[in-house]
Amino acid sequence: MPSFQISRTIVIHFLLLAAIVSAMVLGNWSGNVSAADRPNVILLMGDDHGWDETGYNGHPHLQTPILDQMAATGLRLDRFYAAHPTCSPTRGSVITGRHPNRYGTFTPNYSIRPEEIGVASLLKQASYHTAHFGKWHLGPVKASSPTNPGAFGFDEWLSHDNFFELNPWLSHNGGAPQQFQGESSELLVDRAIEYLQTVPSDEPFFLVIWYGSPHEPYSGLPKDLALYDELPSQYSDQMTRLTSNKTGLPVRRPLGDVLRERYAEITAMDRSIGTLRQWLAANQLRDNTMLWYCGDNGTSGDGIVTSPLRGQKSDLYDGGIRVPGLIEWPAKIRQPTTSQVPSVTTDILPTLCELAGVAVPQRPLDGISLVPLLDGKMKQRNQPICFWSFDHRRESQRDPYLPEEAQRGTTPLVKLMRGNATRNFVNFHHPKIEPQDFGGNRVILDDRFKLVVSADGSKQLFEMRTDPTETENVLADQPEIAQSLTDQLQTWQQSVLESLTGQDY
């Protein structure tokens, strides 16, 4: 009991500190956007949904009619990237507009830091109603957590610490987890619609719906599974490796069975987006509501069968970081458009802040506003995008950023993780910059070129306009470009490491 009281005191301290910091940094929102011009915003994110896994990108088996409609009528971001090749870090980038290494969210079991300023907190400055549904994965969602959705500006949340499947366990506003019955994607949208019915029709809303699909372990409704009963027999002859629902240990299953379940999840998720679009239209909200869909990283290895891209989830080649990117906003985007301008999940926060008339935080951001792209005025990106898989192996030797109790999850997982039935998180103080901190795989990408630096220091340079599959290394042919990108990347890494030490707070 005493240890719980100590932990609770520390948690309260962090929550108060975060509130003070937010008040100091944010100040008043700049009201240069009228209430009528502020769009409603719904961010949608698939879990492990890679660029190739849509009908509109030419997948030979998947049925995604709703995403295909959005691509045909809205803004198709054909070179949209997740900020990181794995889950939690990318989610942090959406919330903060900053690369996840700045606040120590290095991998899926690392939490965000309480002092970060979230996009929901910023939009509340412009009187937005805010809610989160589904996967959080930036810390526990329990009420006592300093990194739950509420701590980052969400008025309401029905969320899970990590991943879920059919009949998910979810926590409402940090309360005890409850089990809900139904297909998880449809369930999240149904609950989101229930929430929207409570929002006054003349006031803006900001919703985040982060699906649990199509992340493994896989499942599906019979009607969705039946769509993929006739997959090519060649898949049944192959075996793929994933983890057991019962033990969490590696198992091998026929690829055809795995794909059937994975594709069923994607189709159900797609259908739920259709339900949401229909409700918005029926309630005269669709015209001024921005729907922004993306994935959190590239396709996982057990789902790749046809991708033209090099690499997969966890890689910094495009197969690991390039994801579906779609924006639908009928009031603004009146003609279907496909953009080849590179964009990334860190761009979401500055874009939404500009649309809402809210000042961005006065600390280093890694994203840019895409409002000129929405207006049809952005033909190239003038700021490169950097990616970095930080070598975090030494971090566990450092002091924990939050007490263990604050980092312990509560929502039951659909499978064991390292023998645990819930997801527990970590984050560590990083008080000083050391030479070895600059290691790990990293990338810098501009409009034309992509420099890939491996952990061993070897480099590859690709001309992405003519070689999107990253097969021809032109490093020797473009030494000046390679050197310029190398210098820019190292300068960016220095800035990120300064943030990691806590200088921004």
N, C-alpha and C positions, 0 to 999 in steps of 0.2 A: 504493500500500500504506500509506504513512504516514497518508493522509487517512482510510482505513478504520479504522485503529487509533484515531485520534482520535475518530471517530464512535462506535466501539464503546465507548470509555471513557465518553463522554457518555451513551450509552444505559444503560450499567450504573449510572452515577450516578443517572439518573432512576428506574430500577427500585428501587434501594436507598432513594432518597428517598420514593418512593411507599409502599414497605413500612413505613418509619418513620412517615410521616404516618398511614397506616392504623392502625398499632398505637397511636399516640397518641390518635387521634380515636375509634376504635371501643371500645377497652377490652375488657372481658369482655361476652359476650352475656348478656342478662338471661334466665335460665332459668325464666321463669314459665309456659312452655308445655311440657307433658309430651311425651316422645318419641312417644307414641301419638297425640297430637293434632296433631302437625306433619304437614301434608300433603306428599306429593310434588307437584312443580310442573313443568309443561311450558308454556313460553311459545311460541306459534306466531305468526308474522307473515308476511302476504303482502306482496309488493313492488308498490307502486302499486295496491293493491286497495281501491277506493273503496266507500263505504257502499251504493251502489245495485247493486253487482255480486254479488248473491246471489239465490237463488230466494226465500228467506224475506222479502226486502225487495221482492219483486214484479218482479224482472227478467223480461222476456218471453221471453228466449232462453236464458239461462244455466242449466245443470244443476249444482246444488251440493247433492246429497242429504244429504251428511254434515253440512255446515254447517246445513242446514235441520233436521236431526235435533237438533243441539246447541241450536239456537234454540227448538225445540219442547219440549225436556226440561230445559234449564238456565236460566241467567240471561242474558237478552238485554239488552244495554246499548244501547238504541236511540239514545242521544245520547252515543256514545263518540267521542272526538276524538284525533287524532294531535297531539302537541305542536307540530308544525311542518308546513307543507305540502310538505316534501320529505324525502328519505330519511335521510341521516346524522344530521341534527339530531334527528329523532324517535327514532332508535335510541339516540342518546346519552341521551335523556330516560328511556328504559326502564332503561338501565344505572344511571343516577345518581339518578333521581327529581327532577332539576333541569332547568330550561329550558336548552336547548343554548347560548343566548347567554351564559350564565354562564361557560362555558369555551371560548368561541370556535369552536364547531362551527356555523358560520353557514349553510353550504350543503353539498351532497354531496361537495365535494373538500376539506373541512376536517376534520381529525382531532379526536379528543377530547384532553384534556390528561392526562398521566400521574398527576397528583395527585388526580384525581377518584376517589371511592370507589364501587366497583361493587356491585350487588346480589348477584352471585355471591360476592364476598369476604365480604359480610355474612352470607349464608346458611351459608357454611363455618364461621362461628362457632358455628352450631347443628348442625355435623357433617353438613351436606348434601354429597353427591357432586355435582359440577358439570361440565357439558359444554355446548359450543356447536357447532352444526352449521349450515353455510350461509353466508349473506351476513353479513359483519361491518361493513365500510364505516365504521369509526371510526378507521382507521389500517391500516397493513400488518399482515398476520397472520404474517409471518416471525418466527422465533425471536428475532432481535435487536431487534425493534421494542418500544419501551416502551409501545405502545398496542395490543398484540395481545390476544386474548382471555385468554391466560394471565396477563397483567399485571393483569387485572381480575377474577381469581378463578376462572377456569375451569380445572379440572384437565385436561380434555381438550378439544381442538377440532379439527374437520375443517371448514375454513372457507375463504372466498374474500374477497379485499380488496373486491370490488365485485359485479358481476352476472355471471350465468352462465345457460346454457341446457341443452339435451341434451348428454350426455357431458361433464360439467363438469370443469374443472381445480380441484383443491382441495388445501389444505395441511394435513397432519396434525401438530398440535402445533408448527407453525412450520417444518416440514421443507420440502424442495424440493417444489414443486407436482407432483401426479400427476393424470393424466387418468383419470376413472372413466367407465364405460360405462352408459348408461341414462337414463331420464327423471329430471330432477334432483330433483323433489319426492319421488318414490318412493325415489330413491337416498338422500337425506338421512334419511328415516324408517327405511329398512333399516339404515343405519349407526347411527342412534340406538338402535334396538332391540338391535343387537349390543352397544352400550355398556351398555344397561340390563341385559343378561344378566350383566354382570360386577359389578353392584352388589349387595351382600348384601341379601336380601329384607327384613331388619328395619331397614335404614338408609335415610334419606330421600334423594331425589335432586332436583336442579334442572337441568332441561334447557331450552335455548333453541334452537329450530329456526326459523331465519329463511330463508324460501324465496327463490329467485331469481325466482319467478313471481308475478304475470304481467307483470313489467317487460319492455319491449321491449329488444332485438329478439326477435321472437316465433318460436316453433316448437311442434311438437306431435307426439305419436304418431299414427299413422294412425287408430287406433280412436277417439281423442279428436277428431281433426279431422272424422271422419265424422259425429259428432253434430251438426255445424254446417254440413253441406253445403247445407241448405235455408234459409239465412237469407234474409230478404226481399230481393228483387232491387233494391230502392231503394238498398241499401248498395253494391252493385257499381257503381252509376252515380255514386257519389261518390268523390272522391280525398282521401286524407289524407296528412299530412306526418309522416315519422319519419326515423330515420337508417339508413344502409346498413350491413348486417353486414360488408361487405367494406372499405368506405372510412371509415365513421364520418361521412360527409357526408350532408346532408339529401337525401332522395329522396321521391317521391310514389308511393303505391300505392293500388289500389282499397280502399276502406274495408271492403268485404265480406271480402276476403282477410285483412286485418289482424284484423278481429273474429273470424274463424274460428280463427285461430291463438291469439289472446289468450284466447278462451273455452276453447279446448282446454287451455291451460296452467292456467286456473282449475279446470277439471274434474279434471285430473290432480292438482293440489294438494289438492283436496277429497278425492279418492280416497285419497291418502296419509294424510290425517288419519283416515280410516276404518280403514286398516291399523293405525295406531297405537292407535286405540281398541279394535280387536279384540284386539290383542296384550295390552294392559293388562287387558282382561276375562279373557282366557284364563289370565293369570298372577295372578289375584286382586289386581290392583293398581288397577283402575279406580275402585273405590269411594272410595279415599282419595287419588286423584290429581286435582289441579286442572289442567284444560286451559284455557288462556286464549288465545283467538285474536283478532287484530286486524290491521288494515292499517297501513302506515307513513305514508300520506298519501292524498289523494283520487285519484279516477280520472284518468289522464292524458288529454289532449285527444283522442288517437287512439282512445280506448276509449269515449267518451261518446256514447250514442245515445238513452238513455231517462231519464237521471237527472232527478228533480224538483228537485234542489238547484242552487243558483246557484254558478257557478265550477267550477274543476277544479284538479288538482295545481298547486302553486305559488301558488294564491290563498288568501286568508284568509277568503273566504266559505265556507260549509259544504261546498260541493263540493270544496274543496281540503283540508279538515282533518277532516271527519266520516267515520268509517270503520266497518266491521263490528266489533262488540265482543261476544264471547261467552265466558261462563265456564261450564264444566261441572265439577261436583264432587259426585258423587252422595251422599257422606257428609254434606255440608253443605246442598246445594241439592236438596231432595227434591221440590219442586214447581216446574213451569215458571213463570218470572216474567219480565215485561218491565218494565224500568226506564226512566223518562224523566228520571232525575237525570243531569245532565251529569257526565261523567267523562273522564279523559284519561290518556295513557300515562305521565305523571309520577306517577300514582297507584299504579302497579304496585309500585315499590320500597317505599313505606311500608306498603302492604297486605301484601306478603309478609313484611316484617320483623315486623309485628304477629302474623301467623299463626305465624311461626317463633319468636317470643319473643326477637327481636333488637332491640337499640336502634338507632335511626336515627342517621346521622352528625350531629354537632353543627355543622352549617353550614346555610345557607338551603336549604330544600327547597321545591319548587313544587307537589308532589303531596300528597294526603291519603290516609289509610287508608280503603279501601272495605269494611273488615270489617263496619261497621254495615249497609252495603248488602247484604252477603252474608247477614247475620242478619235482613234484612227490616225494619230499624229506621231506615233513612235514607230520608226522603221528600223531602228537598231538600238542595242543596249550600250550605253556609254560607260557603264560601271561593270567590271567583271564579276563573276560569281565564283566564290571559293568554297571548296569542300575539304573536309579534314576528318579522317578517322584517327582520333587521338590515341596514342599508345598509353592506355590507362593502367597498365599492369602494376605500376608502383604506387598508384593512388591509395590502395587499401592500407598502406603503411602510414598514411597521414591521419590527422585528427578528423573525426566525423564532423560534418557541417551541422547535422541535426542529431538529436538523441535517438537512440535505437527505437524507443517506443513510438516516437513521432513518425518513424519510417516503416512501421509494421502495418501491412495491409490487412483488410478484413473481408473483402468480397471473395467468395470461393471461386477458385479457378476450375476450368473444365478438365484440366489435367494437372498432375503434380509438377512443380518446378523445383528441381533439386531436392525432391522429397517433401516440399512444402505445399500445402493446399491453398495458400494465399501468396500474393506477390509482396515481397519486402524490398525496400529501396535503400540506396546509399547515396551519399554525396560527401566530398571531402574538401577541407581547406587546402588551398594551394598557395602558400604564403610568398613564395619567390619563384622567379623564372630561372630555370636551369637549361644549359645547352641541349640536353637530351629531350627537353620538352618539345622541341621543334620537329621531332621524328613522327613516324606514322605515315600512312598513305595520305596523300593530299593532291588536290586538283585545283587548277584555275582555268576558267572558261570565259572566253569573250565571244563576240558575235561570230567569229570565224574559227578560232583555234582553241584547242583544249590541251593543256599541259598536264600530264599525269606523272607524279613523282611517287615512286614506291618507297616503302619503309627503308629499303637498303640504299636509297639515294638515286637509283637508276631512273631515267626519264624517258618519256614518250611524248611526242607531239603529233596531234591529229588535226587535219583540216576538216572540220565537222560539216561544212556545207557540201563537200564532195565525197566525204568518207564518213558517213554517220555510223557505220558499223565498226569504226576504229580498228581498221586492219592494216593501214599503211603508216608507219612511223616516219614522219618527215623532219625529225629533229635535225639531222645532218644538213638538210636543205634550207632550214630556216633558223640559223644560229642566233641572229639578232632578236627575232621574235621570241625564241625560247628563253634568251637571257632576260628580256624585258618582263616576260611573264614570271620567270623565276624570282626576279627582284620584287615584283608586285606581290607575289605570293608570300614571300618572307616578311615583307612589311606588314601585310595583313595578319600573318601569324603572330607577330610581335604585339599587335593591337589586341588580338584575341587573348593572348596570354596575360597581358596587363589586366584585362577584364577578369580573367580567371582568378587572379590574385585578390580580387575584391576592390580594385581601384574605382570602379564605377559606382560603388555604394558609399 
